[in-house]
Amino acid sequence: MASALSSSSSTTPSTTATTSPLVNPSLLLLSNMLSMMAVKLDFTNYIMWKHQIVVILEAYAMIGFLEDSRVAPDPFLKDSSRNFTREANPEYLNWKSREQALFTFINSTLSPSVLAITMGQKSAKGV
């Protein structure tokens, strides 16, 4: 019986399926981070809000986006002569996705009155 199972399993062709993720990992990260944030920033609770947000950003290794230690990669790849090509840099796309998730996270921790002050900012660091 064992030989019958092994012979049938050895003749079964293996298939490799490539699937793209259905949900952006940055969105899952954002959801997890939001669930930990109990306080929305208003004009009276900055110290408590800052403490919460710094701890969360350090835990998720995202504080560097705000401290200049995580510089954006070049948006386009370079050829062998070090000239930019028209091909998008995957590292930049990943960086941009995480930075925008952080931007969204920070905005979602602001009260409406504070959010109104930050309107027009285009990055997490800008907020």
CYANA upper distance limits for C-alpha pairs under 8 A (distance plus 0.5 A):
  1 MET  CA      5 LEU  CA      6.84
  2 ALA  CA      6 SER  CA      6.71
  3 SER  CA      7 SER  CA      6.50
  4 ALA  CA      8 SER  CA      6.70
  5 LEU  CA      9 SER  CA      6.60
  6 SER  CA     10 SER  CA      6.54
  7 SER  CA     11 THR  CA      7.00
  8 SER  CA     12 THR  CA      7.13
 23 VAL  CA     27 LEU  CA      7.52
 23 VAL  CA     28 LEU  CA      7.85
 24 ASN  CA     28 LEU  CA      7.31
 25 PRO  CA     29 LEU  CA      6.71
 26 SER  CA     30 LEU  CA      6.55
 26 SER  CA     97 SER  CA      7.05
 26 SER  CA     98 ARG  CA      6.15
 26 SER  CA    101 ALA  CA      6.37
 27 LEU  CA     31 SER  CA      6.65
 27 LEU  CA    101 ALA  CA      7.10
 28 LEU  CA     32 ASN  CA      6.80
 29 LEU  CA     33 MET  CA      6.68
 29 LEU  CA    101 ALA  CA      8.46
 30 LEU  CA     34 LEU  CA      6.59
 30 LEU  CA    101 ALA  CA      6.55
 30 LEU  CA    102 LEU  CA      7.68
 30 LEU  CA    104 THR  CA      8.41
 30 LEU  CA    105 PHE  CA      6.64
 31 SER  CA     35 SER  CA      6.87
 32 ASN  CA     36 MET  CA      7.44
 33 MET  CA     37 MET  CA      7.32
 33 MET  CA     56 ILE  CA      7.23
 33 MET  CA    105 PHE  CA      7.99
 34 LEU  CA    105 PHE  CA      7.21
 34 LEU  CA    108 SER  CA      8.38
 34 LEU  CA    109 THR  CA      8.43
 36 MET  CA     56 ILE  CA      8.17
 37 MET  CA     52 GLN  CA      7.20
 37 MET  CA     53 ILE  CA      7.81
 37 MET  CA    109 THR  CA      7.78
 39 VAL  CA     48 MET  CA      8.17
 39 VAL  CA     49 TRP  CA      6.47
 39 VAL  CA     52 GLN  CA      8.47
 39 VAL  CA    109 THR  CA      7.58
 40 LYS  CA     49 TRP  CA      7.27
 40 LYS  CA    108 SER  CA      8.39
 40 LYS  CA    109 THR  CA      5.16
 40 LYS  CA    110 LEU  CA      5.49
 40 LYS  CA    111 SER  CA      5.97
 41 LEU  CA     45 ASN  CA      6.67
 41 LEU  CA     46 TYR  CA      6.63
 41 LEU  CA     49 TRP  CA      6.28
 41 LEU  CA    109 THR  CA      6.69
 41 LEU  CA    110 LEU  CA      5.19
 41 LEU  CA    111 SER  CA      6.02
 41 LEU  CA    114 VAL  CA      7.53
 42 ASP  CA     46 TYR  CA      7.49
 42 ASP  CA    110 LEU  CA      7.28
 42 ASP  CA    111 SER  CA      6.00
 42 ASP  CA    113 SER  CA      7.59
 42 ASP  CA    114 VAL  CA      6.52
 43 PHE  CA    114 VAL  CA      7.95
 45 ASN  CA     49 TRP  CA      6.62
 46 TYR  CA     50 LYS  CA      6.36
 47 ILE  CA     51 HIS  CA      6.66
 48 MET  CA     52 GLN  CA      6.92
 49 TRP  CA     53 ILE  CA      6.71
 50 LYS  CA     54 VAL  CA      6.46
 51 HIS  CA     55 VAL  CA      6.79
 52 GLN  CA     56 ILE  CA      6.80
 53 ILE  CA     57 LEU  CA      6.55
 54 VAL  CA     58 GLU  CA      6.52
 54 VAL  CA     63 ILE  CA      7.60
 55 VAL  CA     59 ALA  CA      6.62
 56 ILE  CA     60 TYR  CA      6.78
 57 LEU  CA     61 ALA  CA      6.42
 57 LEU  CA     62 MET  CA      5.42
 57 LEU  CA     63 ILE  CA      5.43
 58 GLU  CA     62 MET  CA      6.63
 58 GLU  CA     63 ILE  CA      5.96
 62 MET  CA     66 LEU  CA      8.36
 62 MET  CA    102 LEU  CA      8.16
 63 ILE  CA     67 GLU  CA      6.93
 64 GLY  CA     68 ASP  CA      6.45
 64 GLY  CA     69 SER  CA      5.33
 64 GLY  CA     70 ARG  CA      5.34
 65 PHE  CA     69 SER  CA      7.28
 65 PHE  CA     70 ARG  CA      5.69
 65 PHE  CA     71 VAL  CA      7.87
 65 PHE  CA     99 GLU  CA      7.33
 65 PHE  CA    124 ALA  CA      7.98
 65 PHE  CA    125 LYS  CA      7.41
 66 LEU  CA     70 ARG  CA      8.42
 66 LEU  CA    124 ALA  CA      7.48
 66 LEU  CA    125 LYS  CA      5.57
 72 ALA  CA     92 TYR  CA      7.02
 72 ALA  CA     95 TRP  CA      7.06
 72 ALA  CA     96 LYS  CA      8.19
 73 PRO  CA     89 ASN  CA      8.45
 73 PRO  CA     91 GLU  CA      7.06
 73 PRO  CA     92 TYR  CA      5.59
 73 PRO  CA     95 TRP  CA      7.95
 74 ASP  CA     89 ASN  CA      7.39
 74 ASP  CA     92 TYR  CA      6.72
 75 PRO  CA     88 ALA  CA      6.50
 75 PRO  CA     89 ASN  CA      5.87
 75 PRO  CA     92 TYR  CA      5.77
 75 PRO  CA     93 LEU  CA      7.90
 76 PHE  CA     84 PHE  CA      6.56
 76 PHE  CA     85 THR  CA      6.65
 76 PHE  CA     86 ARG  CA      6.80
 76 PHE  CA     87 GLU  CA      6.12
 76 PHE  CA     88 ALA  CA      4.98
 76 PHE  CA     89 ASN  CA      5.12
 76 PHE  CA     92 TYR  CA      8.24
 77 LEU  CA     84 PHE  CA      6.26
 77 LEU  CA     85 THR  CA      6.13
 77 LEU  CA     86 ARG  CA      7.84
 77 LEU  CA     87 GLU  CA      6.29
 77 LEU  CA     88 ALA  CA      6.56
 77 LEU  CA     89 ASN  CA      5.48
 78 LYS  CA     82 ARG  CA      5.58
 78 LYS  CA     83 ASN  CA      5.60
 78 LYS  CA     84 PHE  CA      4.77
 78 LYS  CA     85 THR  CA      5.99
 79 ASP  CA     83 ASN  CA      6.00
 79 ASP  CA     84 PHE  CA      6.85
 79 ASP  CA     85 THR  CA      6.87
 88 ALA  CA     92 TYR  CA      8.19
 88 ALA  CA     93 LEU  CA      8.01
 89 ASN  CA     93 LEU  CA      6.91
 90 PRO  CA     94 ASN  CA      6.69
 91 GLU  CA     95 TRP  CA      6.61
 92 TYR  CA     96 LYS  CA      6.43
 93 LEU  CA     97 SER  CA      6.59
 94 ASN  CA     98 ARG  CA      6.81
 95 TRP  CA     99 GLU  CA      6.55
 96 LYS  CA    100 GLN  CA      6.51
 97 SER  CA    101 ALA  CA      6.68
 98 ARG  CA    102 LEU  CA      6.70
 99 GLU  CA    103 PHE  CA      6.65
 99 GLU  CA    123 SER  CA      7.75
 99 GLU  CA    124 ALA  CA      7.13
100 GLN  CA    104 THR  CA      6.58
100 GLN  CA    123 SER  CA      7.36
100 GLN  CA    124 ALA  CA      7.56
101 ALA  CA    105 PHE  CA      6.58
102 LEU  CA    106 ILE  CA      6.62
102 LEU  CA    124 ALA  CA      6.57
103 PHE  CA    107 ASN  CA      6.71
103 PHE  CA    123 SER  CA      6.26
103 PHE  CA    124 ALA  CA      4.55
103 PHE  CA    125 LYS  CA      8.31
103 PHE  CA    127 VAL  CA      8.26
104 THR  CA    108 SER  CA      6.63
104 THR  CA    124 ALA  CA      8.26
105 PHE  CA    109 THR  CA      7.05
106 ILE  CA    110 LEU  CA      7.37
106 ILE  CA    124 ALA  CA      7.45
106 ILE  CA    127 VAL  CA      8.25
107 ASN  CA    115 LEU  CA      7.14
107 ASN  CA    127 VAL  CA      8.39
110 LEU  CA    114 VAL  CA      6.32
110 LEU  CA    115 LEU  CA      6.00
111 SER  CA    115 LEU  CA      6.49
112 PRO  CA    116 ALA  CA      6.65
113 SER  CA    117 ILE  CA      7.53
114 VAL  CA    118 THR  CA      7.35
115 LEU  CA    119 MET  CA      6.94
118 THR  CA    127 VAL  CA      6.39
121 GLN  CA    126 GLY  CA      6.03
121 GLN  CA    127 VAL  CA      6.66
122 LYS  CA    126 GLY  CA      7.09
123 SER  CA    127 VAL  CA      7.23
